[in-house]
Amino acid sequence: MSILPSDLRIAGGRPLGRPRVAIECKDHASSGSADEMRAFVARLYDLSLLKGHRWYLPNPSATTMAIYPGSPSGTFYEAKQKYWDENRNSFNAIARQGGFSAGSRTMTSYYSIEPHSSISLNSAGFTTLIQAVCQWIDNNVP
């Protein structure tokens, strides 16, 4: 699920760019792994408008290592900060029927991803997720 403001849509209503609300739903009773969390982070990065907004990445041939924590700082690595900022300017969540492994939970605060577990229709976890989305929209979408 994703929500895009009208200024990120191109003619005809097709979405373009990073969703303001991105939720990945997993119908698995098992715990989510660190690899699953990394894959979600990668999908969020893939949706960011780096190609269309050159100021995100001053040197388009920069190494992809620039997006990872711990990369060297400087103009060459500005993309890392922009990605990090975009994570904080959007609501990102993984909703799972099961839980999350300790390894996956350690990444949630750095990448600004909300882990929501024990999700099933009309469950307390479901209600908490819906309330979190509504609150974020109320606070951040004009």
Contacts in CASP RR format, 6 or more apart in sequence:
PFRMAT RR
TARGET T0000
AUTHOR 0000-0000-0000
METHOD contacts of the structure
MODEL  1
MSILPSDLRIAGGRPLGRPRVAIECKDHASSGSADEMRAFVARLYDLSLL
KGHRWYLPNPSATTMAIYPGSPSGTFYEAKQKYWDENRNSFNAIARQGGF
SAGSRTMTSYYSIEPHSSISLNSAGFTTLIQAVCQWIDNNVP
1 21 0 8 1.000
1 22 0 8 1.000
1 23 0 8 1.000
1 25 0 8 1.000
2 15 0 8 1.000
2 19 0 8 1.000
2 20 0 8 1.000
2 21 0 8 1.000
2 22 0 8 1.000
2 23 0 8 1.000
3 19 0 8 1.000
3 20 0 8 1.000
3 21 0 8 1.000
3 137 0 8 1.000
3 141 0 8 1.000
4 15 0 8 1.000
4 16 0 8 1.000
4 17 0 8 1.000
4 19 0 8 1.000
4 20 0 8 1.000
5 20 0 8 1.000
5 141 0 8 1.000
8 15 0 8 1.000
8 16 0 8 1.000
8 17 0 8 1.000
8 18 0 8 1.000
9 15 0 8 1.000
9 16 0 8 1.000
10 16 0 8 1.000
16 49 0 8 1.000
17 47 0 8 1.000
17 48 0 8 1.000
17 49 0 8 1.000
18 44 0 8 1.000
18 47 0 8 1.000
18 48 0 8 1.000
18 49 0 8 1.000
18 86 0 8 1.000
18 90 0 8 1.000
19 47 0 8 1.000
19 90 0 8 1.000
20 89 0 8 1.000
20 90 0 8 1.000
20 91 0 8 1.000
20 140 0 8 1.000
20 141 0 8 1.000
21 90 0 8 1.000
21 91 0 8 1.000
21 133 0 8 1.000
21 136 0 8 1.000
21 137 0 8 1.000
22 43 0 8 1.000
22 44 0 8 1.000
22 47 0 8 1.000
22 90 0 8 1.000
22 91 0 8 1.000
22 92 0 8 1.000
22 93 0 8 1.000
23 91 0 8 1.000
23 92 0 8 1.000
23 93 0 8 1.000
23 94 0 8 1.000
23 95 0 8 1.000
23 129 0 8 1.000
23 133 0 8 1.000
24 40 0 8 1.000
24 43 0 8 1.000
24 93 0 8 1.000
24 94 0 8 1.000
24 95 0 8 1.000
25 94 0 8 1.000
25 95 0 8 1.000
25 96 0 8 1.000
25 119 0 8 1.000
26 32 0 8 1.000
26 36 0 8 1.000
26 94 0 8 1.000
26 95 0 8 1.000
26 96 0 8 1.000
26 97 0 8 1.000
26 98 0 8 1.000
27 97 0 8 1.000
28 96 0 8 1.000
28 97 0 8 1.000
28 98 0 8 1.000
29 97 0 8 1.000
29 98 0 8 1.000
30 98 0 8 1.000
30 99 0 8 1.000
31 98 0 8 1.000
31 99 0 8 1.000
31 100 0 8 1.000
31 101 0 8 1.000
31 104 0 8 1.000
32 94 0 8 1.000
32 96 0 8 1.000
32 98 0 8 1.000
32 99 0 8 1.000
32 100 0 8 1.000
32 101 0 8 1.000
32 104 0 8 1.000
33 101 0 8 1.000
33 103 0 8 1.000
33 104 0 8 1.000
34 101 0 8 1.000
34 103 0 8 1.000
34 104 0 8 1.000
34 106 0 8 1.000
34 107 0 8 1.000
36 94 0 8 1.000
36 104 0 8 1.000
37 94 0 8 1.000
37 100 0 8 1.000
37 103 0 8 1.000
37 104 0 8 1.000
37 107 0 8 1.000
37 108 0 8 1.000
37 111 0 8 1.000
37 113 0 8 1.000
38 107 0 8 1.000
40 92 0 8 1.000
40 94 0 8 1.000
40 113 0 8 1.000
41 107 0 8 1.000
41 111 0 8 1.000
41 113 0 8 1.000
44 86 0 8 1.000
44 87 0 8 1.000
44 92 0 8 1.000
44 111 0 8 1.000
45 67 0 8 1.000
45 83 0 8 1.000
48 56 0 8 1.000
48 82 0 8 1.000
48 83 0 8 1.000
48 86 0 8 1.000
49 56 0 8 1.000
50 56 0 8 1.000
50 57 0 8 1.000
50 79 0 8 1.000
50 82 0 8 1.000
51 60 0 8 1.000
54 60 0 8 1.000
56 78 0 8 1.000
56 79 0 8 1.000
56 82 0 8 1.000
57 66 0 8 1.000
57 78 0 8 1.000
57 79 0 8 1.000
57 82 0 8 1.000
58 75 0 8 1.000
58 76 0 8 1.000
58 78 0 8 1.000
59 75 0 8 1.000
59 76 0 8 1.000
62 76 0 8 1.000
62 77 0 8 1.000
62 79 0 8 1.000
65 71 0 8 1.000
66 76 0 8 1.000
66 77 0 8 1.000
66 78 0 8 1.000
66 79 0 8 1.000
66 80 0 8 1.000
67 79 0 8 1.000
67 80 0 8 1.000
67 83 0 8 1.000
68 80 0 8 1.000
69 80 0 8 1.000
69 110 0 8 1.000
70 80 0 8 1.000
71 77 0 8 1.000
71 80 0 8 1.000
84 111 0 8 1.000
87 111 0 8 1.000
87 112 0 8 1.000
87 113 0 8 1.000
88 112 0 8 1.000
89 140 0 8 1.000
90 112 0 8 1.000
91 114 0 8 1.000
91 132 0 8 1.000
91 133 0 8 1.000
91 136 0 8 1.000
91 137 0 8 1.000
91 140 0 8 1.000
92 111 0 8 1.000
92 112 0 8 1.000
92 113 0 8 1.000
92 114 0 8 1.000
93 113 0 8 1.000
93 114 0 8 1.000
93 115 0 8 1.000
93 116 0 8 1.000
93 129 0 8 1.000
93 132 0 8 1.000
93 133 0 8 1.000
94 100 0 8 1.000
94 113 0 8 1.000
94 114 0 8 1.000
94 115 0 8 1.000
94 116 0 8 1.000
95 116 0 8 1.000
95 119 0 8 1.000
95 129 0 8 1.000
96 115 0 8 1.000
96 116 0 8 1.000
96 117 0 8 1.000
96 119 0 8 1.000
97 118 0 8 1.000
97 119 0 8 1.000
97 120 0 8 1.000
98 117 0 8 1.000
98 118 0 8 1.000
98 119 0 8 1.000
99 115 0 8 1.000
99 117 0 8 1.000
99 118 0 8 1.000
100 108 0 8 1.000
100 115 0 8 1.000
100 117 0 8 1.000
104 115 0 8 1.000
105 115 0 8 1.000
107 113 0 8 1.000
108 114 0 8 1.000
108 115 0 8 1.000
114 132 0 8 1.000
116 125 0 8 1.000
116 128 0 8 1.000
116 129 0 8 1.000
116 132 0 8 1.000
117 125 0 8 1.000
118 124 0 8 1.000
118 125 0 8 1.000
119 125 0 8 1.000
119 126 0 8 1.000
119 129 0 8 1.000
120 126 0 8 1.000
END
